[in-house]
């Protein structure tokens, strides 16, 4: 299993997990990997964070982590089953998967796969960031209402 993060200007690390992501592990992941990105990208203002509503993302320990960091990050509540808002799976991971499928020779063990995955992740940075920005712009225009006003997305 992997965990990833991306933001308006780029993608964060791809973290390869040894175990399944669960409620107690997720706050540690947020602290170790998300928090440094937010501190760097938003040193003086509030960052907005979105996840995909998976069960571990909604645990009590995760809610507590966000309460503790309320002055640094605001959690965006997305409706469940909103694939048009889940850019991680529909833009980034699709691009990564396509590149992994055409590797020749393909990885034959876990170590090779992780190395290939990290390499492909880095190759996708620029294109996926641009695609993500286009996608969010389109989604925001569809949901803006009759005036066409677009929310300020960073």
N, CA and C atoms as an extended XYZ file, in Angstrom:
462
Properties=species:S:1:pos:R:3:atomname:S:1:resname:S:1:resid:I:1 pbc="F F F"
N         0.845       -1.161        0.000 N   UNK     1
C         0.000        0.000        0.000 CA  UNK     1
C         0.897        1.232        0.000 C   UNK     1
N         0.420        2.292       -0.638 N   UNK     2
C         1.162        3.546       -0.656 CA  UNK     2
C         0.267        4.682       -0.205 C   UNK     2
N         0.898        5.736        0.270 N   UNK     3
C         0.216        6.970        0.636 CA  UNK     3
C         0.912        8.087       -0.122 C   UNK     3
N         0.117        8.998       -0.613 N   UNK     4
C         0.695       10.118       -1.342 CA  UNK     4
C        -0.046       11.394       -0.991 C   UNK     4
N         0.601       12.481       -1.308 N   UNK     5
C        -0.019       13.792       -1.121 CA  UNK     5
C         0.369       14.659       -2.304 C   UNK     5
N        -0.490       15.566       -2.641 N   UNK     6
C        -0.176       16.533       -3.679 CA  UNK     6
C        -0.819       17.843       -3.294 C   UNK     6
N        -0.341       18.886       -3.865 N   UNK     7
C        -0.846       20.215       -3.581 CA  UNK     7
C        -0.856       20.983       -4.882 C   UNK     7
N        -1.359       22.192       -4.851 N   UNK     8
C        -1.570       22.975       -6.066 CA  UNK     8
C        -0.313       23.075       -6.928 C   UNK     8
N         0.842       23.200       -6.321 N   UNK     9
C         2.075       23.408       -7.072 CA  UNK     9
C         2.909       22.149       -7.272 C   UNK     9
N         2.470       21.018       -6.820 N   UNK    10
C         3.274       19.826       -7.012 CA  UNK    10
C         2.777       18.646       -6.211 C   UNK    10
N         3.572       17.625       -6.208 N   UNK    11
C         3.236       16.406       -5.509 CA  UNK    11
C         4.250       16.181       -4.397 C   UNK    11
N         3.763       15.647       -3.301 N   UNK    12
C         4.634       15.341       -2.188 CA  UNK    12
C         5.214       13.951       -2.345 C   UNK    12
N         5.707       13.410       -1.261 N   UNK    13
C         6.351       12.098       -1.338 CA  UNK    13
C         5.347       10.975       -1.568 C   UNK    13
N         5.835        9.925       -2.149 N   UNK    14
C         5.082        8.685       -2.243 CA  UNK    14
C         5.642        7.791       -1.141 C   UNK    14
N         4.830        7.477       -0.167 N   UNK    15
C         5.277        6.715        0.997 CA  UNK    15
C         4.789        5.277        0.853 C   UNK    15
N         5.721        4.359        0.801 N   UNK    16
C         5.388        2.942        0.704 CA  UNK    16
C         5.189        2.409        2.111 C   UNK    16
N         4.024        1.868        2.364 N   UNK    17
C         3.674        1.356        3.690 CA  UNK    17
C         3.898       -0.145        3.757 C   UNK    17
N         4.365       -0.594        4.887 N   UNK    18
C         4.566       -2.030        5.087 CA  UNK    18
C         3.261       -2.722        5.446 C   UNK    18
N         2.349       -1.979        6.050 N   UNK    19
C         1.084       -2.544        6.500 CA  UNK    19
C        -0.069       -1.776        5.888 C   UNK    19
N        -1.267       -2.268        6.140 N   UNK    20
C        -2.475       -1.580        5.729 CA  UNK    20
C        -2.625       -0.302        6.536 C   UNK    20
N        -3.078        0.737        5.886 N   UNK    21
C        -3.289        2.006        6.578 CA  UNK    21
C        -4.486        1.861        7.512 C   UNK    21
N        -4.282        2.226        8.777 N   UNK    22
C        -5.368        2.157        9.745 CA  UNK    22
C        -5.432        3.468       10.521 C   UNK    22
N        -6.453        3.616       11.330 N   UNK    23
C        -6.653        4.847       12.091 CA  UNK    23
C        -5.451        5.272       12.915 C   UNK    23
N        -4.843        4.388       13.711 N   UNK    24
C        -3.683        4.797       14.512 CA  UNK    24
C        -2.450        5.146       13.674 C   UNK    24
N        -2.262        4.522       12.531 N   UNK    25
C        -1.101        4.808       11.693 CA  UNK    25
C        -1.248        6.134       10.938 C   UNK    25
N        -2.463        6.484       10.586 N   UNK    26
C        -2.683        7.659        9.745 CA  UNK    26
C        -2.211        8.977       10.381 C   UNK    26
N        -2.485        9.252       11.656 N   UNK    27
C        -1.964       10.497       12.246 CA  UNK    27
C        -0.434       10.566       12.228 C   UNK    27
N         0.212        9.424       12.407 N   UNK    28
C         1.674        9.396       12.334 CA  UNK    28
C         2.131        9.764       10.922 C   UNK    28
N         1.461        9.223        9.932 N   UNK    29
C         1.761        9.549        8.540 CA  UNK    29
C         1.567       11.038        8.276 C   UNK    29
N         0.469       11.579        8.772 N   UNK    30
C         0.196       13.012        8.593 CA  UNK    30
C         1.297       13.849        9.234 C   UNK    30
N         1.700       13.471       10.424 N   UNK    31
C         2.742       14.220       11.124 CA  UNK    31
C         4.105       14.106       10.459 C   UNK    31
N         4.427       12.916        9.982 N   UNK    32
C         5.743       12.682        9.395 CA  UNK    32
C         5.867       13.198        7.962 C   UNK    32
N         4.782       13.177        7.199 N   UNK    33
C         4.881       13.464        5.774 CA  UNK    33
C         4.046       14.656        5.308 C   UNK    33
N         2.822       14.781        5.805 N   UNK    34
C         1.982       15.901        5.372 CA  UNK    34
C         2.372       17.202        6.071 C   UNK    34
N         2.558       17.140        7.361 N   UNK    35
C         2.830       18.348        8.133 CA  UNK    35
C         4.037       19.126        7.612 C   UNK    35
N         5.169       18.477        7.294 N   UNK    36
C         6.303       19.234        6.748 CA  UNK    36
C         5.982       19.931        5.418 C   UNK    36
N         5.186       19.286        4.566 N   UNK    37
C         4.785       19.917        3.300 CA  UNK    37
C         3.956       21.164        3.576 C   UNK    37
N         3.002       21.033        4.478 N   UNK    38
C         2.134       22.170        4.794 CA  UNK    38
C         2.926       23.313        5.411 C   UNK    38
N         3.846       22.985        6.293 N   UNK    39
C         4.659       24.020        6.937 CA  UNK    39
C         5.514       24.763        5.908 C   UNK    39
N         5.971       24.056        4.884 N   UNK    40
C         6.792       24.677        3.842 CA  UNK    40
C         5.937       25.464        2.854 C   UNK    40
N         4.832       24.889        2.408 N   UNK    41
C         3.998       25.522        1.390 CA  UNK    41
C         3.110       26.638        1.945 C   UNK    41
N         2.730       26.540        3.189 N   UNK    42
C         1.806       27.508        3.800 CA  UNK    42
C         2.344       27.981        5.152 C   UNK    42
N         3.505       28.627        5.178 N   UNK    43
C         4.084       28.999        6.476 CA  UNK    43
C         3.264       30.045        7.228 C   UNK    43
N         2.530       30.875        6.503 N   UNK    44
C         1.820       31.980        7.158 CA  UNK    44
C         0.313       31.937        7.001 C   UNK    44
N        -0.211       30.916        6.363 N   UNK    45
C        -1.660       30.863        6.207 CA  UNK    45
C        -2.172       29.441        6.378 C   UNK    45
N        -3.461       29.313        6.348 N   UNK    46
C        -4.136       28.048        6.598 CA  UNK    46
C        -4.162       27.210        5.321 C   UNK    46
N        -3.676       26.003        5.391 N   UNK    47
C        -3.735       25.075        4.259 CA  UNK    47
C        -5.070       24.343        4.298 C   UNK    47
N        -5.538       23.938        3.149 N   UNK    48
C        -6.764       23.148        3.049 CA  UNK    48
C        -6.368       21.745        2.642 C   UNK    48
N        -6.884       20.762        3.362 N   UNK    49
C        -6.537       19.367        3.131 CA  UNK    49
C        -7.784       18.582        2.770 C   UNK    49
N        -7.658       17.710        1.781 N   UNK    50
C        -8.763       16.843        1.373 CA  UNK    50
C        -8.272       15.404        1.346 C   UNK    50
N        -9.076       14.497        1.851 N   UNK    51
C        -8.789       13.082        1.701 CA  UNK    51
C        -9.974       12.433        1.009 C   UNK    51
N        -9.932       11.128        0.863 N   UNK    52
C       -10.975       10.457        0.082 CA  UNK    52
C       -12.060        9.791        0.931 C   UNK    52
N       -12.177       10.187        2.187 N   UNK    53
C       -13.217        9.662        3.081 CA  UNK    53
C       -13.085        8.184        3.399 C   UNK    53
N       -11.906        7.614        3.195 N   UNK    54
C       -11.714        6.212        3.587 CA  UNK    54
C       -11.877        6.096        5.100 C   UNK    54
N       -12.279        4.954        5.550 N   UNK    55
C       -12.553        4.751        6.966 CA  UNK    55
C       -11.398        5.168        7.888 C   UNK    55
N       -10.138        4.811        7.599 N   UNK    56
C        -9.053        5.239        8.501 CA  UNK    56
C        -8.913        6.760        8.585 C   UNK    56
N        -9.333        7.468        7.567 N   UNK    57
C        -9.226        8.932        7.553 CA  UNK    57
C       -10.249        9.583        8.473 C   UNK    57
N       -11.224        8.836        8.908 N   UNK    58
C       -12.311        9.380        9.729 CA  UNK    58
C       -12.269        8.912       11.176 C   UNK    58
N       -11.198        8.262       11.580 N   UNK    59
C       -11.122        7.735       12.949 CA  UNK    59
C       -10.990        8.879       13.959 C   UNK    59
N       -11.262        8.569       15.205 N   UNK    60
C       -11.183        9.577       16.266 CA  UNK    60
C        -9.768       10.129       16.440 C   UNK    60
N        -8.748        9.276       16.308 N   UNK    61
C        -7.379        9.768       16.476 CA  UNK    61
C        -7.002       10.727       15.340 C   UNK    61
N        -7.549       10.515       14.171 N   UNK    62
C        -7.299       11.422       13.050 CA  UNK    62
C        -8.022       12.752       13.286 C   UNK    62
N        -9.248       12.671       13.770 N   UNK    63
C        -9.976       13.914       14.097 CA  UNK    63
C        -9.204       14.731       15.140 C   UNK    63
N        -8.646       14.031       16.110 N   UNK    64
C        -7.851       14.714       17.134 CA  UNK    64
C        -6.608       15.378       16.526 C   UNK    64
N        -5.957       14.703       15.570 N   UNK    65
C        -4.781       15.283       14.920 CA  UNK    65
C        -5.160       16.590       14.233 C   UNK    65
N        -6.279       16.597       13.545 N   UNK    66
C        -6.710       17.818       12.862 CA  UNK    66
C        -7.125       18.906       13.856 C   UNK    66
N        -7.689       18.546       14.993 N   UNK    67
C        -8.006       19.541       16.028 CA  UNK    67
C        -6.727       20.172       16.565 C   UNK    67
N        -5.707       19.342       16.792 N   UNK    68
C        -4.432       19.850       17.299 CA  UNK    68
C        -3.751       20.786       16.306 C   UNK    68
N        -4.012       20.622       15.030 N   UNK    69
C        -3.376       21.433       13.985 CA  UNK    69
C        -4.368       22.373       13.304 C   UNK    69
N        -5.425       22.738       14.041 N   UNK    70
C        -6.490       23.563       13.461 CA  UNK    70
C        -5.990       24.919       12.962 C   UNK    70
N        -4.968       25.476       13.554 N   UNK    71
C        -4.449       26.762       13.098 CA  UNK    71
C        -3.571       26.660       11.867 C   UNK    71
N        -3.243       25.433       11.467 N   UNK    72
C        -2.352       25.230       10.321 CA  UNK    72
C        -3.056       24.625        9.112 C   UNK    72
N        -4.037       23.784        9.371 N   UNK    73
C        -4.691       23.074        8.269 CA  UNK    73
C        -6.187       22.939        8.535 C   UNK    73
N        -6.951       23.205        7.506 N   UNK    74
C        -8.398       23.035        7.561 CA  UNK    74
C        -8.744       21.823        6.717 C   UNK    74
N        -9.549       20.968        7.262 N   UNK    75
C        -9.938       19.755        6.546 CA  UNK    75
C       -11.166       20.036        5.687 C   UNK    75
N       -11.039       19.748        4.403 N   UNK    76
C       -12.136       19.936        3.468 CA  UNK    76
C       -13.035       18.715        3.549 C   UNK    76
N       -14.270       18.928        3.879 N   UNK    77
C       -15.215       17.820        3.949 CA  UNK    77
C       -15.821       17.594        2.579 C   UNK    77
N       -15.402       16.521        1.947 N   UNK    78
C       -15.933       16.156        0.644 CA  UNK    78
C       -17.014       15.113        0.818 C   UNK    78
N       -18.020       15.183       -0.021 N   UNK    79
C       -19.057       14.155        0.088 CA  UNK    79
C       -18.494       12.788       -0.277 C   UNK    79
N       -18.957       11.750        0.407 N   UNK    80
C       -18.494       10.405        0.061 CA  UNK    80
C       -18.908       10.052       -1.370 C   UNK    80
N       -18.159        9.165       -1.956 N   UNK    81
C       -18.427        8.702       -3.314 CA  UNK    81
C       -18.481        9.862       -4.313 C   UNK    81
N       -17.457       10.683       -4.287 N   UNK    82
C       -17.353       11.824       -5.202 CA  UNK    82
C       -16.117       11.642       -6.081 C   UNK    82
N       -16.206       10.758       -7.066 N   UNK    83
C       -15.008       10.458       -7.850 CA  UNK    83
C       -14.455       11.660       -8.605 C   UNK    83
N       -15.295       12.610       -8.965 N   UNK    84
C       -14.797       13.785       -9.684 CA  UNK    84
C       -13.917       14.663       -8.809 C   UNK    84
N       -14.004       14.510       -7.496 N   UNK    85
C       -13.164       15.286       -6.584 CA  UNK    85
C       -11.915       14.514       -6.155 C   UNK    85
N       -11.858       13.231       -6.448 N   UNK    86
C       -10.731       12.415       -6.011 CA  UNK    86
C        -9.654       12.373       -7.094 C   UNK    86
N        -8.889       13.426       -7.175 N   UNK    87
C        -7.871       13.524       -8.211 CA  UNK    87
C        -6.728       12.554       -7.985 C   UNK    87
N        -6.496       12.169       -6.755 N   UNK    88
C        -5.393       11.253       -6.478 CA  UNK    88
C        -5.579        9.946       -7.244 C   UNK    88
N        -6.757        9.394       -7.187 N   UNK    89
C        -6.992        8.131       -7.864 CA  UNK    89
C        -7.223        8.299       -9.347 C   UNK    89
N        -7.849        9.374       -9.761 N   UNK    90
C        -8.274        9.482      -11.152 CA  UNK    90
C        -7.292       10.201      -12.063 C   UNK    90
N        -6.386       10.924      -11.539 N   UNK    91
C        -5.388       11.588      -12.379 CA  UNK    91
C        -4.020       11.009      -12.100 C   UNK    91
N        -3.605       11.100      -10.867 N   UNK    92
C        -2.233       10.740      -10.529 CA  UNK    92
C        -2.011        9.236      -10.601 C   UNK    92
N        -2.818        8.458       -9.899 N   UNK    93
C        -2.568        7.023       -9.867 CA  UNK    93
C        -2.815        6.365      -11.217 C   UNK    93
N        -3.747        6.900      -12.011 N   UNK    94
C        -3.934        6.376      -13.360 CA  UNK    94
C        -2.673        6.576      -14.189 C   UNK    94
N        -2.066        7.751      -14.101 N   UNK    95
C        -0.835        8.030      -14.852 CA  UNK    95
C         0.306        7.141      -14.385 C   UNK    95
N         0.411        6.957      -13.083 N   UNK    96
C         1.468        6.094      -12.536 CA  UNK    96
C         1.253        4.657      -12.996 C   UNK    96
N         0.025        4.182      -12.898 N   UNK    97
C        -0.259        2.798      -13.299 CA  UNK    97
C         0.045        2.572      -14.775 C   UNK    97
N        -0.329        3.508      -15.629 N   UNK    98
C        -0.040        3.362      -17.057 CA  UNK    98
C         1.459        3.221      -17.314 C   UNK    98
N         2.250        4.037      -16.648 N   UNK    99
C         3.705        3.974      -16.835 CA  UNK    99
C         4.293        2.681      -16.273 C   UNK    99
N         3.741        2.201      -15.172 N   UNK   100
C         4.242        0.946      -14.597 CA  UNK   100
C         3.942       -0.245      -15.499 C   UNK   100
N         2.773       -0.235      -16.129 N   UNK   101
C         2.366       -1.364      -16.967 CA  UNK   101
C         3.244       -1.541      -18.205 C   UNK   101
N         3.891       -0.475      -18.661 N   UNK   102
C         4.690       -0.584      -19.885 CA  UNK   102
C         6.178       -0.780      -19.607 C   UNK   102
N         6.553       -0.933      -18.363 N   UNK   103
C         7.967       -1.152      -18.050 CA  UNK   103
C         8.452       -2.463      -18.665 C   UNK   103
N         9.610       -2.377      -19.272 N   UNK   104
C        10.181       -3.558      -19.890 CA  UNK   104
C        11.668       -3.616      -19.567 C   UNK   104
N        12.094       -4.531      -18.759 N   UNK   105
C        11.325       -5.621      -18.167 CA  UNK   105
C        10.523       -5.136      -16.959 C   UNK   105
N         9.436       -5.817      -16.665 N   UNK   106
C         8.649       -5.433      -15.491 CA  UNK   106
C         9.377       -5.821      -14.205 C   UNK   106
N         9.056       -5.145      -13.108 N   UNK   107
C         9.649       -5.530      -11.820 CA  UNK   107
C         9.271       -6.969      -11.484 C   UNK   107
N        10.204       -7.684      -10.875 N   UNK   108
C         9.938       -9.090      -10.544 CA  UNK   108
C         9.885       -9.361       -9.047 C   UNK   108
N        10.194       -8.334       -8.243 N   UNK   109
C        10.089       -8.521       -6.788 CA  UNK   109
C         9.687       -7.192       -6.161 C   UNK   109
N         9.422       -7.229       -4.862 N   UNK   110
C         8.932       -6.033       -4.165 CA  UNK   110
C         9.931       -4.877       -4.237 C   UNK   110
N        11.196       -5.149       -4.049 N   UNK   111
C        12.213       -4.095       -4.076 CA  UNK   111
C        12.246       -3.413       -5.443 C   UNK   111
N        12.230       -4.208       -6.497 N   UNK   112
C        12.215       -3.638       -7.845 CA  UNK   112
C        10.938       -2.842       -8.089 C   UNK   112
N         9.818       -3.363       -7.592 N   UNK   113
C         8.555       -2.667       -7.787 CA  UNK   113
C         8.557       -1.315       -7.074 C   UNK   113
N         9.022       -1.278       -5.841 N   UNK   114
C         9.066       -0.024       -5.084 CA  UNK   114
C         9.982        0.982       -5.781 C   UNK   114
N        11.135        0.524       -6.262 N   UNK   115
C        12.054        1.410       -6.988 CA  UNK   115
C        11.390        1.950       -8.252 C   UNK   115
N        10.726        1.069       -9.003 N   UNK   116
C        10.037        1.497      -10.224 CA  UNK   116
C         8.909        2.473       -9.895 C   UNK   116
N         8.179        2.187       -8.844 N   UNK   117
C         7.074        3.052       -8.434 CA  UNK   117
C         7.579        4.451       -8.076 C   UNK   117
N         8.639        4.533       -7.301 N   UNK   118
C         9.209        5.835       -6.926 CA  UNK   118
C         9.703        6.587       -8.166 C   UNK   118
N        10.337        5.880       -9.094 N   UNK   119
C        10.835        6.506      -10.322 CA  UNK   119
C         9.692        7.061      -11.159 C   UNK   119
N         8.663        6.255      -11.345 N   UNK   120
C         7.500        6.692      -12.128 CA  UNK   120
C         6.811        7.862      -11.436 C   UNK   120
N         6.709        7.808      -10.127 N   UNK   121
C         6.095        8.904       -9.359 CA  UNK   121
C         6.813       10.217       -9.668 C   UNK   121
N         8.122       10.189       -9.633 N   UNK   122
C         8.895       11.403       -9.909 CA  UNK   122
C         8.727       11.858      -11.355 C   UNK   122
N         8.615       10.928      -12.282 N   UNK   123
C         8.411       11.280      -13.686 CA  UNK   123
C         7.056       11.943      -13.913 C   UNK   123
N         6.094       11.598      -13.106 N   UNK   124
C         4.734       12.120      -13.283 CA  UNK   124
C         4.535       13.497      -12.661 C   UNK   124
N         5.476       13.993      -11.902 N   UNK   125
C         5.284       15.229      -11.144 CA  UNK   125
C         4.736       16.373      -11.979 C   UNK   125
N         5.417       16.754      -13.019 N   UNK   126
C         5.018       17.933      -13.789 CA  UNK   126
C         3.680       17.735      -14.496 C   UNK   126
N         3.541       16.642      -15.235 N   UNK   127
C         2.319       16.419      -16.000 CA  UNK   127
C         1.105       16.284      -15.085 C   UNK   127
N         1.246       15.513      -14.021 N   UNK   128
C         0.112       15.298      -13.122 CA  UNK   128
C        -0.283       16.573      -12.400 C   UNK   128
N         0.683       17.408      -12.044 N   UNK   129
C         0.362       18.676      -11.394 CA  UNK   129
C        -0.447       19.551      -12.340 C   UNK   129
N        -0.032       19.624      -13.585 N   UNK   130
C        -0.758       20.418      -14.580 CA  UNK   130
C        -2.163       19.845      -14.810 C   UNK   130
N        -2.267       18.520      -14.929 N   UNK   131
C        -3.574       17.878      -15.114 CA  UNK   131
C        -4.475       18.112      -13.911 C   UNK   131
N        -3.902       18.052      -12.710 N   UNK   132
C        -4.676       18.268      -11.495 CA  UNK   132
C        -5.227       19.689      -11.454 C   UNK   132
N        -4.423       20.673      -11.811 N   UNK   133
C        -4.872       22.061      -11.816 CA  UNK   133
C        -6.011       22.243      -12.813 C   UNK   133
N        -5.889       21.661      -13.988 N   UNK   134
C        -6.948       21.742      -15.003 CA  UNK   134
C        -8.221       21.081      -14.490 C   UNK   134
N        -8.081       19.917      -13.858 N   UNK   135
C        -9.236       19.195      -13.328 CA  UNK   135
C        -9.952       20.007      -12.253 C   UNK   135
N        -9.205       20.546      -11.293 N   UNK   136
C        -9.827       21.334      -10.232 CA  UNK   136
C       -10.505       22.576      -10.792 C   UNK   136
N        -9.890       23.192      -11.768 N   UNK   137
C       -10.500       24.367      -12.384 CA  UNK   137
C       -11.839       23.978      -13.023 C   UNK   137
N       -11.876       22.868      -13.756 N   UNK   138
C       -13.113       22.416      -14.391 CA  UNK   138
C       -14.184       22.074      -13.357 C   UNK   138
N       -13.785       21.375      -12.295 N   UNK   139
C       -14.743       21.020      -11.246 CA  UNK   139
C       -15.276       22.274      -10.566 C   UNK   139
N       -14.396       23.239      -10.293 N   UNK   140
C       -14.847       24.457       -9.621 CA  UNK   140
C       -15.776       25.261      -10.518 C   UNK   140
N       -15.555       25.266      -11.821 N   UNK   141
C       -16.453       25.978      -12.734 CA  UNK   141
C       -17.822       25.311      -12.779 C   UNK   141
N       -17.838       23.974      -12.762 N   UNK   142
C       -19.123       23.261      -12.773 CA  UNK   142
C       -19.921       23.522      -11.509 C   UNK   142
N       -19.228       23.725      -10.387 N   UNK   143
C       -19.933       23.893       -9.114 CA  UNK   143
C       -20.047       25.354       -8.696 C   UNK   143
N       -19.623       26.283       -9.552 N   UNK   144
C       -19.588       27.690       -9.173 CA  UNK   144
C       -20.950       28.351       -9.184 C   UNK   144
N       -21.875       27.824       -9.920 N   UNK   145
C       -23.177       28.454       -9.998 CA  UNK   145
C       -23.286       29.335      -11.224 C   UNK   145
N       -24.400       30.034      -11.345 N   UNK   146
C       -24.672       30.787      -12.560 CA  UNK   146
C       -23.708       31.942      -12.826 C   UNK   146
N       -23.146       32.534      -11.788 N   UNK   147
C       -22.240       33.652      -11.997 CA  UNK   147
C       -20.882       33.193      -12.525 C   UNK   147
N       -20.560       31.903      -12.391 N   UNK   148
C       -19.277       31.391      -12.841 CA  UNK   148
C       -18.141       31.734      -11.904 C   UNK   148
N       -18.468       32.195      -10.703 N   UNK   149
C       -17.431       32.556       -9.741 CA  UNK   149
C       -16.661       31.311       -9.353 C   UNK   149
N       -15.383       31.428       -9.285 N   UNK   150
C       -14.504       30.293       -8.971 CA  UNK   150
C       -13.909       30.498       -7.589 C   UNK   150
N       -13.962       29.481       -6.731 N   UNK   151
C       -13.330       29.645       -5.407 CA  UNK   151
C       -11.833       29.779       -5.552 C   UNK   151
N       -11.220       30.471       -4.611 N   UNK   152
C        -9.769       30.628       -4.620 CA  UNK   152
C        -9.151       29.315       -4.160 C   UNK   152
N        -8.527       28.608       -5.099 N   UNK   153
C        -7.909       27.322       -4.804 CA  UNK   153
C        -6.416       27.504       -4.882 C   UNK   153
N        -5.709       27.091       -3.866 N   UNK   154
C        -4.247       27.187       -3.866 CA  UNK   154
C        -3.644       25.864       -4.188 C   UNK   154
